[in-house]
Amino acid sequence: MSNFILTLKLKTQPYQGDILDKRFNILRQMYNACLGHLLKQYKEMINTEEYKYIVNQGKGSTRNKQLQELNNKYGLTEYSLHRYIKPMQHHFKENIDSFTAQKIATRCFNAFKKYMFHEAEKVNFKKYGELNSVEGKSNKTGIRFKDNILYWNGLEIPVIIKKNDIYAQEALKNKIKYCRIKREIIKGKYHYYLQLVLEGVPPLKINKKTGEIKGRTTNGKVGIDIGTQTIAISSDYEVKLLELAPEVVNIDKEIRRLQRYMDRSKRVNNPNKYNKDGTIKKSNKDKWHFSKRYMKGKYNRLELYRKQREIRKQNHCKLANYLITLGDEFYVEDMNFKGLQKRAKETTVNEKTGKYNSKKRFGKSLANKAPSMFLAILSNKLKYQNNQLIKVNTKELKASQFNHLNCEYNKKKLSQRWNDLNGIKVQRDLYSAFLIQHVNDDLKTINIELCNKNFNRFLEFHNKEVERLISCELKPPLKNVI
């Protein structure tokens, strides 16, 4: 069953905001207590001879069963953590209900599970102000929404729903699975929101002027070649090369300026916390003192990040809505963006200068443009229409190396942005999207017959797009690929 989220602003009074802030902090402390308990039990378990003996056995169902029994013995299960958090919930019962406490325990266990199964290198405790969302398990008890009012342990907060918000009114006709309270710092102040997780699919958006349904889909395959900053699209109707999140601007200079100011302010107000060489005294447990200007700088930095985040998401949603109008079957390469984020492991030397090459890769580009986030948004929107984003096998397909005219593979440097197909020049990313569009059902090979049939149409669209790009004043990253 599909679900979707409706976000509504809460009309909180100052005293209600204080109560919510108190409850968020209590739940943060409960989360940290649960995580500390899990780490302690896990450390105790892995130091036992029994664990070492089981791990050294060959992989299989028998070993998995023994490890599960050992996890149960040391309380490393979700339901064991529910029992552990129960006394804490009773202590804070005036503020925290049992379902919300169980949800926090589940959230903590899911984070710890990644560490236990070596999917993550470490698991972090939540600092003050880092827990910014809490949720219940159903809309019957705990955090509840009824008659446009949020109810939670004595709190009754009205929800803002505008009269002309037809989308929200239609969405609320669906069944509510559970509620989530989210907070966000905007211009130095907390703003609280209610997120309703609803069953079904989002209501269709209607153009108020024409009465037509927005984002109407067409039939056909769409090939997507996504990079760290750009996206190439090939369909039966259009061929496009676009920048991901074009309205996101580089804020590195502003962030660096704010951080330098904050660091100077922190050092002036806390001289006892630093050594003579400028490093922090780890042994000093005195309280940190921050000036009002320091806090203003901190909130300005948070506001910059928030604006970037909202603009990025809005741009991705617009692009996803546009893509959906081009077809009903979407194919994209299965990219490992986490691998591209990491620094290079090997140290290399530049032959010309003799200097060490930088180990930086695409971390900053991925942080600014978030291609993985775009694919997640597109995938969710497709699911609501009973379609899906199909990932092709990158290593087997080798779309950037293939030439369908002679069926040969030719390796190219990353800087080589144009392909020579027997005298025909095509942009590398657009051609890769065209090949991905014509992948076979095995998702490993390319349908040569269909490529030959549709190649002339692709060239026509391709040349139009290249002319459009050349006629525009391009800025990086598009300037780097044309």
N, C-alpha and C positions, 0 to 999 in steps of 0.2 A: 504493500500500500504506500503510495507516494505521500509525502508531507511537504508543507511549505511554511514559511515563517512570516508573520505579520508583526511589524514593529510599530508600537504606538507610544507617544510621549506621556509620561505621568505628570499630573499637576500636583506637585508636592509642596506642602507648606514647610517652612524652615525646620520646625520641630520634627516633622516626618522624615526630612532629609537626614537629620541627626540620628534618628532611630535606625534608618536604613544603613547609614555609615557604621553605626555600632554593630549591627548584625553582620555586615560584610566582614568586619574585623574579627568578630567571634568565629565565623565560619573559616576565615583564613587561619586562625590559630588551631582550629579543629583539624583542618587539612594538614598543617605542619605536624601536629601531634600524631596523626595517622601515618604520615610519611616517615617520621622518626621511628615509630614502632615497627613499620615494615622493614626499614633498613637494618634495625637492630636484630630482628628475627632472621633476616636473610643472611647477615654476617655470621650469626650464630650457626645457622644451618650449613653454610658452605664450608665451615671449619670442622665439621664432624666427619669421622671416618666413613660413616654410612653414605653420606653425600658423595664423597670422593670415590668410593667403590662403585656407586651407581653410575656416575658420570663416565668412568673409565670403561664401562660396558659398551658394547656395540649399539648403534642407534636402532630403534625399533619400538614396537608397541609395548613390549615388556618394560623397557627402560622408562618410557613415558609414563606408564602406569605407576612405577615405583617412585618417580619424581613427583607425581601428583599426590601420592600418599604422603610423601615427605613434606610437601607444601601444606597439606591439611594438618599434619602434625605440628608444624611451626606457625600455623595461622596465616599463611601467605595465600589466602583466597579472599575473594570479594565478600563473601558472607561472613567470614571470620572477622573481617574489618568492620562489617555492620554491627557485629556484637561488641567489638572493641569501642566503637564510637557511642554506643547506647548510653553509658553512664555520663558521658560528657553532655549529651543532648538533654538528659534529665536535669543536669546542673543548670543549663541555660534554657530550660523549657519555656520561660516567659518570652523569650525572643526567637528560639529556633524550634521548629517542629521536627518530628522524627523522619518524615519523608525527605525533607531538605537536607538533614544531617546524613541520611543514607546516600543521597545523591553526591554529597561532598566526598564521602568515603569511596564511592564508586569512581569518582573523578580522580581521586588520589591513587587508587589501585590501578587504574588504566595507565596513568603516567609511570607508576612503578613497574608495571608489567613490561613496558618497553625496555626498561633498564635490566630487568631480570632475564629477559630473553635476548639481551645484547643487541637490541635494535637501536638503543640510545647509549651514549657514553656515560651520561650521568643524569640524575634527576634532581631538580632544584626545589628548595623550600620557597614559599611565597613571602616576599617582603611586605612591609606595610604599604597598603594601597595597590598591591599587584593583583589581588583577587577582585575582578570587576564584573562578575556575573554569577548568579545563583539560580537554581531551578528546582522545581518540584518533580514529583513522579506522575501526578495526575491532576485534573482540574476539580477533584472532589474534596481533597483535604490539603492543608498546608497553603502553598501559594495558589490562590484561586482568582479567576476572573468571572464576574457575574454582573449583568446589568450595567456595563461600562464602568465598573469599579473593581480595583484590585483589593483583595482581602488577604491579609497575612498576619496571623497571631495578634489580633487586635487592631492592626493598621487597616484603615480604609482610605484608599487614595483614588480619586477619580482619574479616568483615562481620557485624554484629549482625542476626540474623533470629530473632524470637521463635517458639517452638513453636506458639503459638496464633494466629500471624499467617497465617491461611488465604489472605488476599488476596495476600500476597507469595509464598507457596509456589505458588499457582496461576499468578501472573504469570511466575515464573521458568521455567515450562514453555515459554514462547515463546522464539523465537530472539533472541539479543542482537546488535544491530547494532554498537554501540560503547559505550564507557564514558566517563563524565565525573566528575571529582573536583571537588567543591565545598566551600568552607569558609565558615564564618559565625562572626562574633564574638558570643558569648553570655556576658553578664556579664563582659566583659573578656578572655575566653579564646577561642581558635580551636577550633571543633568541625568535624570533617571528615566529609563524606558522599560516598557513591558513588551516582551517578545512572546507572542502566542504561536505555539507549534500546532498547526492545523492539519487535519487529515484531508487527502485529496490533492487537487492541483490548483494553482492560482487562477483566479477568474480572468477571463480575457479582457484586455484593455481596449476600449472603444475610442475612436477619434471623435471628439465632441462636435467638431464642425461637419464632418462627412457622415458619421455614423458607422463607418467601416471598422472592421476588426484590425487592430494593429498587429504587425508581424505575421501576416498570412504567409504560410509556407508553400513552396512549389516542390515538384518531384525532381529527383536527379541526385547524382553523386557530387560531393564536394571534397576536393583534396586540400589539405592544409599543411604547409611547411612552416613551422613556427621556430623562430630563433630566440635569442636572448632579448632582442629589442624590436624585431620586426616580425611580420606575419605575411606569408604569401598564400593567396587563395586562388584556386582554379575550379570553376564550375561550368555548367552548360550555358550560363547566361553572362558571366563576367569573369575576368581575371584581374586580380588586384594585388598590389604590394603596398602594405600599410605599416605605419609605425604603431607599436603597442603603446597604449596610454599616452597619446601625443600631448595632452595638456599637463602632464606631470613634468614639473621643472626641477632642475638640479638645485637642491637647497644645501649642498655641502658647505659652501662658504658661510652661509648664515648660521648653520649648526656649529661650525668650528669657532666662529666669532663668539657665539653665546657660551660655548663650553670653555673657551679661554677666560672669558669674563667670570663665569661661575667658579672656575678653579682659583683665580686670583682672589675672589671674594671669600671663598672657603678657607684659603690659607691665611688671610688677614684675620679672620674671625676665630680661627682655631690654631694658633701657633704652637700650642702644647701637643698637638696631634702629629707633628712632623719632625723628622730627624733633620740634622744640619745639611745633609745632602739632598733634602727635598722629598725624601720618601716618607710614607706614612708609618708612624709608630704602631706596630701591631700589638704591642704589649699595653698600649694606652687604652683604657676602657672608659675614659671620660665621655660625656655626652657631646655630640656635635652641635655647634651653634651656627645657624644660618640667618643672614640678614634678609630684610624684606626685599631688597633688590635681587638677592640671590634667588629667592622664591619666585620673583617676577620673571627672571630669566629662565628658570626651570619650567614655568607654565608657558612661556613663549615658545620654548623648544617643543613641549608637548603639543602645542597648538599647531606648529609647523608640521609635525608628523601626522597629526590628525587630519589636517587639510589635504596633505599628500595622499593619505589613505583613502579619504572620501572621493577625491578626484580620480584616483586610480580605479577604484571600484566602479564609479559611474562610467568612466571610459570603457572599461571592460564589458559592462552590461550593454552599452550602446552598440559596441562591435559585435557582441554575441547576438543581439536582436537583429542586426543587419545580416549576419551570416545565416541565421535560421530562414531568412526569406529566399536563400539561393538554392535550397535543396532539402532532402529528407534523409540522406545518408552521408555521414561525415567521417572522413578518414584522416588520421594524423599519425606521425611517427611517435613511437614510445620513447620519450626523452627522459634522461636521468638528470634533472636540473640540480639535484643535490650534489651530484658529482661535479657538475660544472661550477658550482659555488666554491668548492674547496680549492685551496692553494695547491699548486703543483708539488709533487713529492720530490722529484729529481731536481738537482741543482745543475743548471747548464750555463755555459759561458758563451758570450757573443764572440764570434770568430773575428769580426772587424775591430771591435773596441777592446776586447779582452776582458770586459767587465761581466759580472754575473748578471744573468737575465732575471727579470722580476718573476716571482712565483705567483703573482696575482693572476686570476683568470677572469671569470665573469660575475663575481660576487656583487659588485656595485650595480651592474646592469640588471641583474636578476632582482635585486632589491627594489630598484626603481620601477621596473616594468612588470614584474611578477607574471611571467608567462604561464606558470603552473596554476596560478589563481585564475587566470583567464580561462584555461581549459576546464577547470572545475566549475566555473560559472556556466560555460557553454554546455557542459555535460548535464548539469542540473536542469537547464532550460529545455534540453532535448528530451530528458526523461519525462517531463510534463506532457510532451506530445507523443509519448510511446516510441521515441527514437533513441538512439544512443551514439556516443562518440566512440568510434572503433579505432583502436590503436594497432598499427601495423608493425611488423617485426623490422626494426631499424637495421640490425646487423645483416639480416638475410636480404632485405630489399635493396639497400645501398642506393637510394634514389638520387643522391647528389653525384654519384659516380657513373650512373647508367646512361647509355645512349640507345634509344629504342630503334633507331634507323639501322644500326649494325649489330645491335645486341651485345655490345662490348662495355666493360667496366674500365674507367680511367680515373685514377686517383688525382685529386686536385688540392692545391693549397687553399687554406681558408681565405686568403686574400684574392683568389681568383673568382670573380663574381659573374663571369660570363662563360657559357658553354659554346663550343664550336661543333655543331651537328652537321658534318659534311658540308661546310660552307655557310650554314645558317646560324646566325648568332642569336642566342636566347639568354635571358637573364637566369642565372643559376637557380635562385629560390623559386621563381615562377615555374620553371621547368620541373623542378622537384615536386611542386604541388600538383602539376599536371600528371606526373607519373604516379603519385600517390592516389590521385583521383581514379586511376585505371588499374588499381591493384586487383588481383584475383581473389577468390573467396578464401584461399589458404593464407592470405595476408603476408605472403613471403615473395611472391612473384608478380610480374607486371603483365597485363594482357596486351601483347604486342599488336594484335589485330585491331582492338579498339583504339589503341594509341595512333595507329596509322590512319584509321577512319576519321578521328577527331583532331588530328594534328593541325590541319589547315585552319580550322575554326579557332584553335588555340592560338596560332600565330597571329591571326587577325586581332583577337582580343589582346594578346601580348603586346603587339606593336602600338595599339591604342593606349595601353597603360604606360608603356615606356615614354610615349610622346607626352602624355599627361604629366609624368614625373619630371621630364626634362624641362617642360614649360613652366613648372613651379619653382619657386625659390626653396630648394631643399636644404634641410639642416641635418646634421648627423642625428640618427643613424642611417636614414635613407640615402643621404649623400654618399655614404661609404659603400653602398651596394649597387649603385647605378654607375 
